């Protein structure tokens, strides 16, 4: 059974949506709480929010399975992304609101985590790596846009309300400075939305690992506050009235990456 969906494009840009999946295998679901089985920490509706991406000729990669099965944007060895801060694990055991994901005594051990890494994590990352290599070979350059969303208020991770649009470039190391500047200009022009570059979210494992600007591979992450396009409470409905406002900015970010790449080759 496939663990992800991949759509090949015609441009140098790959859009990854590592937390878009919601499926949980039945044997794992049996170990989880009823609340966790509703996958509350999903990056909801990302495929719909970015449904214009195909028109731009970008490649798209999204998983079928929930981040509660395994987090595709975490290091395979389980090292924390943000040392000294509260971090979610490779196989999370707590929801963002601190409630337990697993029933008492049912959290995965080392062998189970290893099996999930082989079954779900590794194929996704193999596809990222092979796609970026193919894009670079074909176009002379490769781009990666890692698309995310999160509740606008999560006290566990940050104080107050998150900016609407949070661009991460691993502190400026995962892409060329001129690309970061171009994307920052796009965000700053979206005056109806708050924005920050390399704030609370500087980019996860995917951005940090695959961004290699010296080798003409440029990666960025966008963490979007969910209040900008959906209802943040169950059943987590997509809000067309909100999404229509922010989608032009999202589209402009992808277009800007493509325009920038054309200027580099």
Backbone bond lengths (Angstrom), bond angles and torsions (degrees), N, CA, C in turn:
res aa  C-N    CA-C-N  psi(-1)  N-CA   C-N-CA  omega(-1)  CA-C   N-CA-C  phi
1 X - - - 1.461 - - 1.527 109.72 -
2 X 1.326 116.84 133.51 1.451 121.05 178.19 1.529 110.02 -67.82
3 X 1.312 115.86 147.75 1.459 120.94 178.82 1.517 112.65 -108.20
4 X 1.334 116.38 -5.25 1.459 120.22 179.14 1.522 109.63 -151.23
5 X 1.323 114.29 167.51 1.464 122.20 175.99 1.520 108.22 -117.95
6 X 1.310 116.27 130.79 1.459 121.19 179.93 1.512 109.71 -125.70
7 X 1.323 115.79 129.70 1.457 122.13 176.11 1.520 108.22 -118.90
8 X 1.310 116.27 119.41 1.466 120.50 -176.72 1.515 110.91 -82.43
9 X 1.320 116.22 135.70 1.450 122.05 179.13 1.517 112.21 -106.72
10 X 1.328 114.60 -165.53 1.461 120.74 -176.94 1.526 112.77 -119.91
11 X 1.323 117.59 -1.55 1.461 122.53 -177.18 1.530 109.96 -110.62
12 X 1.336 117.91 177.21 1.471 120.28 179.76 1.528 114.60 -78.78
13 X 1.330 119.00 5.58 1.461 121.68 -170.57 1.530 112.49 -105.61
14 X 1.338 115.27 129.79 1.456 123.41 172.15 1.524 108.75 -110.57
15 X 1.339 116.70 127.77 1.462 122.14 173.05 1.523 107.76 -103.97
16 X 1.323 116.15 121.40 1.460 123.21 178.30 1.521 108.96 -107.99
17 X 1.331 116.43 139.28 1.467 122.30 -179.60 1.532 108.69 -128.73
18 X 1.326 119.12 69.73 1.465 121.39 -166.03 1.515 116.40 -68.00
19 X 1.340 118.35 -14.19 1.466 120.47 -179.54 1.522 112.46 -116.62
20 X 1.319 116.55 24.77 1.462 122.31 -178.23 1.523 112.67 -83.87
21 X 1.326 117.83 -20.05 1.462 120.98 -174.72 1.518 113.15 -75.83
22 X 1.333 115.83 154.38 1.475 121.17 179.64 1.524 113.17 -129.70
23 X 1.311 119.16 -8.93 1.459 121.12 -175.82 1.532 111.38 -70.82
24 X 1.332 115.42 145.02 1.461 122.37 174.49 1.530 107.00 -134.82
25 X 1.327 118.61 122.91 1.471 119.46 177.77 1.528 110.91 -56.19
26 X 1.319 116.49 146.44 1.460 120.66 -173.64 1.522 112.73 -59.36
27 X 1.341 117.57 -38.09 1.459 118.74 -178.76 1.515 112.03 -67.21
28 X 1.339 117.16 -31.58 1.460 120.31 176.96 1.528 110.67 -78.18
29 X 1.321 116.16 -38.91 1.468 120.17 179.07 1.530 111.22 -59.54
30 X 1.326 116.64 -34.61 1.463 120.86 179.76 1.528 112.10 -62.90
31 X 1.334 116.30 -23.17 1.471 120.68 -179.85 1.531 112.14 -88.91
32 X 1.319 117.20 -9.16 1.455 121.44 -172.36 1.528 111.87 -99.20
33 X 1.319 115.55 161.31 1.457 120.99 174.80 1.526 109.38 -72.24
34 X 1.305 116.49 159.71 1.464 121.15 178.32 1.522 110.57 -59.72
35 X 1.316 116.41 -39.70 1.469 120.35 179.40 1.522 111.04 -63.69
36 X 1.314 117.31 -45.35 1.464 120.57 -178.67 1.520 111.33 -62.13
37 X 1.326 116.88 -32.72 1.469 119.57 -179.46 1.528 112.34 -66.71
38 X 1.331 117.44 -11.59 1.472 120.35 174.21 1.528 111.33 -86.42
39 X 1.325 117.66 1.14 1.480 125.54 177.76 1.532 112.71 46.01
40 X 1.343 117.89 58.92 1.458 120.47 -173.91 1.529 115.08 -64.49
41 X 1.324 118.84 -20.88 1.468 120.55 -175.71 1.522 113.20 -96.66
42 X 1.302 116.71 18.77 1.464 121.73 178.19 1.523 111.13 -65.32
43 X 1.321 115.94 148.25 1.473 121.12 168.20 1.531 106.70 -82.38
44 X 1.314 115.71 81.97 1.469 122.14 -167.42 1.526 112.90 -63.04
45 X 1.348 114.20 141.40 1.473 123.46 166.76 1.532 113.96 62.82
46 X 1.318 117.99 24.98 1.458 118.53 -177.41 1.533 111.75 -64.80
47 X 1.304 117.15 -40.08 1.461 119.65 179.57 1.519 111.08 -60.35
48 X 1.321 115.96 -42.10 1.471 120.13 179.17 1.520 110.92 -70.04
49 X 1.314 117.61 -40.91 1.463 121.64 -178.42 1.524 111.08 -62.33
50 X 1.325 116.26 -35.70 1.468 121.44 -178.40 1.529 111.45 -106.52
51 X 1.326 117.95 30.18 1.466 118.51 -175.07 1.527 113.16 -69.14
52 X 1.313 116.77 -7.57 1.463 121.33 175.43 1.529 111.98 -81.21
53 X 1.334 117.45 -12.28 1.465 120.69 -172.35 1.519 112.25 -59.14
54 X 1.340 116.39 -38.17 1.450 119.17 179.46 1.514 112.88 -61.01
55 X 1.335 116.15 -33.99 1.465 120.14 178.70 1.522 111.60 -63.67
56 X 1.312 116.93 -24.94 1.463 121.49 -178.77 1.516 111.99 -87.56
57 X 1.327 117.17 -5.05 1.457 121.00 177.73 1.511 114.47 80.76
58 X 1.342 116.87 22.33 1.458 119.26 179.67 1.527 110.06 -88.90
59 X 1.311 116.01 155.48 1.465 121.32 172.20 1.528 107.85 -82.72
60 X 1.329 116.86 148.21 1.460 121.43 -176.45 1.520 109.51 -131.06
61 X 1.330 116.06 132.81 1.461 122.50 179.40 1.521 108.69 -129.09
62 X 1.333 115.51 123.78 1.464 119.46 179.00 1.528 108.99 -143.68
63 X 1.340 116.92 142.78 1.466 120.03 179.91 1.525 111.31 -85.62
64 X 1.309 115.75 160.18 1.463 120.66 172.24 1.528 111.66 -88.46
65 X 1.346 116.37 -26.22 1.459 119.73 -168.85 1.526 112.72 -100.70
66 X 1.317 114.68 150.84 1.458 122.70 -175.83 1.529 112.04 -67.91
67 X 1.323 115.25 153.93 1.457 120.88 173.11 1.528 111.60 -63.61
68 X 1.351 117.48 -16.88 1.454 120.33 175.80 1.528 111.74 -71.48
69 X 1.331 117.03 -22.15 1.463 120.81 173.79 1.530 108.63 -74.58
70 X 1.323 116.19 -52.19 1.460 123.21 172.51 1.519 107.74 -163.06
71 X 1.333 115.63 145.20 1.459 120.39 -178.21 1.526 108.63 -93.07
72 X 1.309 116.10 111.65 1.456 122.01 -176.48 1.517 113.07 -71.62
73 X 1.329 117.20 -10.98 1.457 120.85 -178.97 1.535 111.78 -107.51
74 X 1.333 115.87 27.75 1.451 121.99 176.45 1.526 109.73 -122.51
75 X 1.338 117.53 153.14 1.466 120.40 179.39 1.531 110.80 -62.08
76 X 1.315 117.81 145.52 1.471 120.25 -178.07 1.519 113.56 -66.36
77 X 1.336 117.26 -21.07 1.461 119.64 179.60 1.525 112.60 -90.42
78 X 1.346 116.87 0.65 1.452 120.37 176.85 1.515 114.83 80.75
79 X 1.327 118.42 6.72 1.466 120.44 177.53 1.526 110.16 -63.49
80 X 1.348 118.56 142.01 1.467 120.72 -177.87 1.522 112.13 -67.57
81 X 1.321 116.27 141.71 1.454 121.11 176.71 1.521 111.48 -70.55
82 X 1.325 115.51 -38.22 1.459 121.09 -176.07 1.526 108.78 -121.73
83 X 1.331 118.27 85.15 1.464 120.81 -178.55 1.532 111.43 -55.84
84 X 1.323 114.77 136.16 1.450 120.17 179.81 1.511 114.42 89.67
85 X 1.332 116.89 -12.14 1.464 121.41 177.76 1.525 109.35 -108.92
86 X 1.329 116.24 171.54 1.454 120.78 175.33 1.525 108.34 -75.11
87 X 1.318 117.33 124.02 1.455 122.20 -177.06 1.523 110.54 -121.94
88 X 1.327 116.77 145.98 1.458 120.20 169.51 1.528 108.63 -84.95
89 X 1.327 116.02 152.00 1.456 121.11 -173.68 1.529 112.61 -87.91
90 X 1.336 114.09 172.46 1.463 120.56 174.74 1.526 109.77 -57.08
91 X 1.318 117.03 -45.71 1.464 122.72 169.90 1.532 106.21 -114.32
92 X 1.315 117.40 95.26 1.467 120.58 -171.81 1.526 112.62 -58.68
93 X 1.329 115.30 144.84 1.465 121.20 176.71 1.523 112.32 -113.82
94 X 1.334 117.38 -11.99 1.460 121.90 177.41 1.516 109.81 -130.80
95 X 1.317 116.19 142.12 1.456 120.87 171.69 1.532 109.19 -70.33
96 X 1.313 116.60 169.10 1.462 120.04 178.45 1.525 111.85 -57.98
97 X 1.343 117.03 -30.16 1.463 119.96 -179.17 1.524 112.32 -87.56
98 X 1.342 116.34 12.75 1.468 124.54 174.54 1.528 114.10 80.26
99 X 1.328 118.78 -2.03 1.459 119.33 177.77 1.522 109.84 -74.58
100 X 1.341 115.60 153.43 1.461 120.66 -176.03 1.525 111.64 -71.11
101 X 1.315 116.11 140.50 1.461 121.53 174.25 1.529 110.09 -84.50
102 X 1.341 117.08 -35.11 1.461 121.30 -175.35 1.521 111.92 -108.29
103 X 1.299 114.35 150.12 1.455 119.81 171.32 1.530 108.94 -65.98
104 X 1.298 116.56 159.03 1.464 121.39 -176.19 1.533 110.39 -54.84
105 X 1.332 115.45 127.57 1.450 121.38 177.89 1.515 115.34 80.50
106 X 1.340 118.02 3.93 1.469 120.51 -174.47 1.532 113.41 -108.81
107 X 1.323 118.96 2.30 1.469 120.55 179.25 1.526 110.18 -62.66
108 X 1.329 118.15 146.79 1.469 120.27 -175.77 1.519 112.90 -69.75
109 X 1.328 116.02 141.09 1.453 122.12 174.02 1.515 110.75 -91.59
110 X 1.328 115.87 -174.38 1.462 120.91 -174.45 1.525 112.79 -60.82
111 X 1.311 118.20 -41.20 1.466 119.57 -177.72 1.518 111.32 -68.64
112 X 1.327 116.72 -38.41 1.470 120.65 177.95 1.521 110.29 -66.57
113 X 1.315 116.97 -42.25 1.465 120.10 178.09 1.528 109.93 -61.61
114 X 1.319 116.73 -42.10 1.458 120.15 177.98 1.518 112.64 -62.04
115 X 1.326 116.40 -39.52 1.466 120.45 178.69 1.520 110.98 -65.51
116 X 1.318 116.06 -41.41 1.470 119.29 178.20 1.529 110.56 -66.53
117 X 1.310 116.91 -38.39 1.461 119.97 178.50 1.529 109.96 -59.72
118 X 1.317 116.38 -44.19 1.465 119.99 179.55 1.526 111.81 -67.66
119 X 1.319 116.50 -38.27 1.464 121.21 -172.79 1.526 112.82 -79.70
120 X 1.326 117.40 -38.65 1.470 120.67 -171.38 1.528 113.56 -116.31
121 X 1.322 116.67 -45.35 1.472 120.92 -173.34 1.523 111.40 -71.95
122 X 1.332 115.97 -51.26 1.462 119.26 -173.19 1.530 113.29 -61.69
123 X 1.337 120.19 -44.76 1.466 118.54 179.47 1.529 113.36 -60.89
124 X 1.316 116.56 -37.08 1.471 119.61 179.03 1.527 110.13 -63.19
125 X 1.310 116.39 -44.75 1.460 119.94 -178.47 1.521 112.21 -73.87
126 X 1.306 117.22 -32.08 1.462 119.35 173.39 1.526 110.16 -61.55
127 X 1.323 116.21 -38.46 1.468 119.71 179.61 1.526 111.17 -69.33
128 X 1.326 117.30 -41.00 1.469 118.98 176.04 1.524 109.73 -58.16
129 X 1.324 116.16 -51.75 1.461 120.56 -176.04 1.527 111.83 -60.50
130 X 1.330 116.70 -45.56 1.467 119.60 -177.84 1.524 111.26 -68.87
131 X 1.321 116.69 -35.78 1.466 119.87 179.44 1.517 110.86 -67.66
132 X 1.319 117.36 -45.43 1.462 119.90 179.25 1.524 111.10 -62.94
133 X 1.326 116.41 -38.84 1.466 119.52 177.65 1.522 110.89 -63.50
134 X 1.342 116.14 -41.67 1.468 120.10 179.69 1.524 111.43 -67.49
135 X 1.334 116.20 -40.07 1.466 119.75 179.07 1.525 110.94 -63.35
136 X 1.313 115.88 -42.93 1.459 118.68 179.66 1.522 111.25 -65.35
137 X 1.330 116.44 -40.54 1.456 119.73 179.52 1.528 111.37 -63.88
138 X 1.341 115.54 -35.81 1.464 120.62 -176.47 1.523 112.53 -81.53
139 X 1.330 115.94 -39.36 1.468 119.89 -171.27 1.525 113.94 -112.41
140 X 1.319 116.97 -9.34 1.453 119.88 -176.97 1.515 113.90 82.67
141 X 1.329 116.17 -1.49 1.459 122.78 -179.01 1.526 107.62 -158.78
142 X 1.326 117.50 152.03 1.462 121.64 177.24 1.521 109.14 -135.32
143 X 1.329 115.53 141.66 1.461 122.75 -179.07 1.527 109.48 -125.72
144 X 1.324 116.06 142.87 1.465 121.92 177.59 1.517 108.89 -131.36
145 X 1.331 115.55 126.73 1.462 122.61 175.87 1.512 106.69 -118.04
146 X 1.340 116.85 113.07 1.456 121.70 -178.37 1.526 107.90 -97.06
147 X 1.333 116.06 112.78 1.460 122.42 -171.44 1.527 111.03 -97.66
148 X 1.337 116.19 126.27 1.458 122.44 -176.95 1.525 110.51 -138.55
149 X 1.340 114.82 162.82 1.460 120.42 168.05 1.520 108.35 -148.72
150 X 1.335 115.48 161.58 1.454 120.69 -176.35 1.523 108.61 -157.97
151 X 1.321 116.50 156.63 1.456 120.67 173.50 1.526 110.00 -52.39
152 X 1.312 116.59 144.24 1.464 119.90 -177.12 1.515 112.70 -72.86
153 X 1.343 117.11 -20.84 1.463 121.09 178.86 1.529 108.23 -129.96
154 X 1.315 116.71 113.20 1.465 122.83 177.29 1.528 107.08 -137.21
155 X 1.329 117.66 89.14 1.467 120.44 -175.78 1.524 114.14 -55.57
156 X 1.305 116.63 -27.12 1.466 119.74 179.71 1.522 112.09 -60.01
157 X 1.325 117.46 -32.17 1.453 121.30 -173.04 1.525 114.89 -110.39
158 X 1.332 117.60 -27.77 1.462 119.32 -177.46 1.524 110.22 -157.86
159 X 1.317 115.35 154.84 1.461 121.29 179.50 1.521 110.00 -84.97
160 X 1.329 115.23 146.25 1.453 119.90 174.66 1.512 113.20 69.85
161 X 1.304 115.41 -154.10 1.460 122.44 -177.20 1.523 109.98 -101.68
162 X 1.315 115.45 135.06 1.453 122.04 179.78 1.534 109.94 -70.89
163 X 1.334 118.37 142.07 1.471 119.19 170.95 1.531 110.42 -55.60
164 X 1.318 115.80 155.67 1.461 119.66 -177.46 1.530 112.22 -63.86
165 X 1.310 116.66 -41.37 1.459 121.85 -174.19 1.525 108.88 -128.03
166 X 1.338 115.34 119.33 1.462 121.71 -173.71 1.524 109.38 -122.13
167 X 1.318 116.12 102.61 1.465 121.01 -178.97 1.521 109.65 -90.22
168 X 1.323 116.57 131.47 1.454 121.77 178.23 1.507 112.01 -122.88
169 X 1.321 115.73 133.26 1.469 121.07 177.35 1.530 110.49 -131.31
170 X 1.330 115.74 32.16 1.468 121.25 -177.91 1.520 111.13 52.41
171 X 1.333 114.52 46.31 1.457 119.98 179.71 1.513 113.67 67.77
172 X 1.332 116.46 25.46 1.454 120.96 178.52 1.513 114.87 91.69
173 X 1.333 117.04 8.76 1.468 119.84 -176.51 1.521 114.38 -100.90
174 X 1.343 118.17 -12.27 1.466 119.46 -173.47 1.526 113.24 -96.14
175 X 1.325 117.44 -4.44 1.466 120.15 177.03 1.524 108.88 -152.05
176 X 1.308 115.47 167.19 1.457 121.19 178.46 1.533 110.14 -64.55
177 X 1.331 118.80 141.22 1.469 120.58 179.30 1.523 113.74 -55.78
178 X 1.322 117.48 -33.45 1.465 119.41 -179.63 1.520 111.94 -70.83
179 X 1.330 117.51 -30.64 1.463 119.81 174.87 1.518 109.76 -70.00
180 X 1.322 117.89 -44.42 1.456 120.35 176.75 1.521 110.62 -58.21
181 X 1.311 117.39 -41.79 1.464 120.90 179.89 1.524 111.20 -63.85
182 X 1.320 116.99 -41.59 1.463 120.72 179.99 1.524 110.91 -64.18
183 X 1.337 117.18 -41.96 1.461 120.82 179.57 1.531 110.79 -70.06
184 X 1.312 117.02 -35.37 1.466 120.59 176.29 1.517 110.78 -62.01
185 X 1.303 116.83 -39.58 1.464 120.96 177.84 1.525 110.87 -61.56
186 X 1.319 116.73 -40.95 1.467 120.18 176.97 1.527 110.43 -60.29
187 X 1.319 116.68 -46.67 1.465 120.08 -179.72 1.523 111.21 -62.75
188 X 1.299 116.93 -43.81 1.460 120.75 -177.53 1.527 111.67 -65.72
189 X 1.329 116.66 -26.26 1.466 120.15 179.61 1.524 111.81 -78.24
190 X 1.339 117.35 -14.25 1.467 121.90 179.00 1.532 107.97 -88.06
191 X 1.303 115.75 76.39 1.465 121.49 -168.70 1.525 113.78 -67.42
192 X 1.321 117.68 -16.67 1.468 120.19 179.05 1.530 112.38 -80.02
193 X 1.333 117.31 -5.09 1.459 120.81 -174.77 1.521 110.59 -127.22
194 X 1.328 115.23 141.60 1.451 119.60 172.81 1.514 109.01 -78.41
195 X 1.325 116.75 150.48 1.457 119.91 -176.22 1.519 110.52 -151.81
196 X 1.329 114.76 158.09 1.454 121.65 176.81 1.522 108.17 -153.28
197 X 1.309 116.20 150.99 1.458 122.26 176.45 1.530 108.24 -115.77
198 X 1.321 116.38 125.60 1.460 122.98 -179.25 1.535 111.79 54.51
199 X 1.327 114.23 48.17 1.451 121.02 174.56 1.520 109.80 -89.57
200 X 1.345 116.92 -125.86 1.464 120.42 -179.63 1.529 111.50 -61.15
201 X 1.316 116.93 -34.22 1.467 121.53 -179.36 1.527 109.15 -111.31
202 X 1.311 115.62 105.43 1.462 120.02 -178.14 1.523 112.78 -96.73
203 X 1.321 115.93 0.27 1.464 120.57 -176.03 1.510 109.75 115.35
204 X 1.323 115.47 134.55 1.456 120.81 -178.32 1.517 112.65 -87.74
205 X 1.314 115.16 -159.71 1.464 121.00 -176.21 1.525 111.54 -59.12
206 X 1.313 117.52 -40.25 1.468 120.52 -176.52 1.520 110.70 -63.46
207 X 1.321 116.92 -49.97 1.458 120.62 -179.51 1.527 111.01 -61.58
208 X 1.320 115.56 -45.42 1.467 119.88 -176.63 1.523 112.54 -68.47
209 X 1.317 116.53 -33.26 1.462 120.65 -175.64 1.518 112.97 -80.04
210 X 1.320 116.42 -43.05 1.463 119.29 -170.99 1.519 113.77 -95.16
211 X 1.321 117.34 -19.43 1.455 118.83 175.99 1.522 110.55 -69.07
212 X 1.315 116.46 120.23 1.469 122.34 -177.56 1.527 107.53 -146.29
213 X 1.334 115.93 71.63 1.471 118.32 -172.23 1.520 114.36 -59.66
214 X 1.334 117.33 -30.00 1.455 118.94 177.62 1.513 112.68 -65.35
215 X 1.340 115.73 -19.99 1.461 121.80 178.87 1.533 111.12 -107.95
216 X 1.339 116.44 17.62 1.463 124.16 177.16 1.529 113.48 64.70
217 X 1.326 115.51 33.21 1.464 121.67 171.36 1.524 107.22 -121.95
218 X 1.322 116.76 118.30 1.455 122.61 -170.55 1.526 109.69 -120.85
219 X 1.326 116.98 124.79 1.465 121.90 -175.32 1.521 111.00 -126.27
220 X 1.339 115.18 141.39 1.462 121.50 174.80 1.521 108.36 -139.04
221 X 1.324 115.56 157.37 1.465 121.65 174.57 1.522 108.74 -122.17
222 X 1.325 115.94 139.42 1.455 120.17 170.51 1.523 108.73 -119.06
223 X 1.321 115.77 117.70 1.458 123.03 174.38 1.524 106.69 -102.36
224 X 1.319 116.44 117.64 1.459 121.68 -173.60 1.518 110.85 -110.77
225 X 1.320 117.32 131.55 1.459 121.03 176.39 1.527 108.91 -66.38
226 X 1.313 116.82 129.55 1.461 120.41 -173.47 1.526 113.05 -67.68
227 X 1.321 118.24 -21.65 1.466 120.07 178.12 1.517 111.75 -63.46
228 X 1.328 117.97 -13.76 1.462 120.91 -178.45 1.522 113.00 -82.43
229 X 1.350 117.17 -8.22 1.469 116.84 -177.91 1.538 114.68 -150.38
230 X 1.340 118.28 0.01 1.463 119.16 -175.15 1.525 110.52 -157.00
231 X 1.324 116.09 169.55 1.456 121.51 170.47 1.520 107.91 -79.70
232 X 1.327 116.84 130.28 1.457 120.59 -175.05 1.533 113.36 -84.88
233 X 1.302 117.41 -6.75 1.460 121.45 178.12 1.528 110.17 -106.50
234 X 1.335 117.51 154.69 1.471 120.30 178.41 1.518 110.77 -53.45
235 X 1.337 117.90 140.85 1.479 127.43 7.55 1.528 114.79 -89.64
236 X 1.311 117.87 26.49 1.458 122.25 172.72 1.539 112.32 60.16
237 X 1.306 115.79 49.23 1.465 120.16 -175.98 1.531 112.04 -69.36
238 X 1.300 114.86 142.05 1.464 122.14 171.02 1.520 108.02 -70.93
239 X 1.327 116.92 134.83 1.464 121.73 -178.78 1.521 109.01 -111.67
240 X 1.317 115.37 100.75 1.461 119.71 -178.89 1.525 111.55 -58.24
241 X 1.342 116.67 -36.98 1.463 119.93 -178.30 1.526 111.51 -64.32
242 X 1.333 117.02 -34.30 1.456 120.65 177.09 1.531 111.41 -81.53
243 X 1.311 115.98 -44.76 1.462 120.52 -176.54 1.529 112.10 -61.53
244 X 1.321 116.77 -36.89 1.462 119.71 -179.72 1.519 112.12 -61.64
245 X 1.331 116.21 -25.27 1.456 119.23 178.59 1.515 113.48 -75.31
246 X 1.325 117.32 -37.43 1.459 120.66 -173.32 1.533 113.21 -95.45
247 X 1.312 117.35 -21.40 1.466 119.27 -176.52 1.535 114.11 -59.78
248 X 1.335 120.19 -36.60 1.467 118.26 176.53 1.535 113.14 -59.60
249 X 1.317 117.12 -34.71 1.467 119.87 177.16 1.520 110.60 -69.43
250 X 1.320 117.20 -41.58 1.465 119.87 177.27 1.530 110.84 -61.47
251 X 1.312 115.17 -43.41 1.464 119.21 178.68 1.528 110.52 -62.84
252 X 1.332 116.08 -40.99 1.459 119.98 -179.09 1.529 111.46 -64.98
253 X 1.323 117.23 -33.50 1.464 120.01 176.21 1.530 111.04 -61.69
254 X 1.327 116.55 -46.03 1.462 119.64 179.43 1.527 111.07 -67.20
255 X 1.320 116.43 -41.76 1.465 119.54 178.02 1.520 111.17 -61.52
256 X 1.321 116.27 -38.99 1.459 120.33 -179.86 1.524 110.87 -65.21
257 X 1.324 117.19 -39.66 1.461 119.59 176.38 1.525 111.02 -60.98
258 X 1.326 116.55 -42.19 1.457 119.73 179.85 1.525 111.42 -67.98
259 X 1.323 117.23 -41.39 1.466 120.64 177.93 1.526 110.77 -63.14
260 X 1.317 114.62 -41.67 1.469 118.65 179.49 1.521 110.47 -63.98
261 X 1.327 117.09 -42.88 1.472 119.61 -179.03 1.519 111.25 -62.89
262 X 1.333 116.74 -36.64 1.464 119.90 179.31 1.525 110.94 -64.31
263 X 1.316 116.67 -30.47 1.462 120.30 -179.55 1.534 112.45 -77.38
264 X 1.341 116.45 -11.20 1.463 121.18 -176.50 1.524 113.10 -98.13
265 X 1.330 116.52 -8.27 1.467 119.14 -175.43 1.522 111.21 -117.60
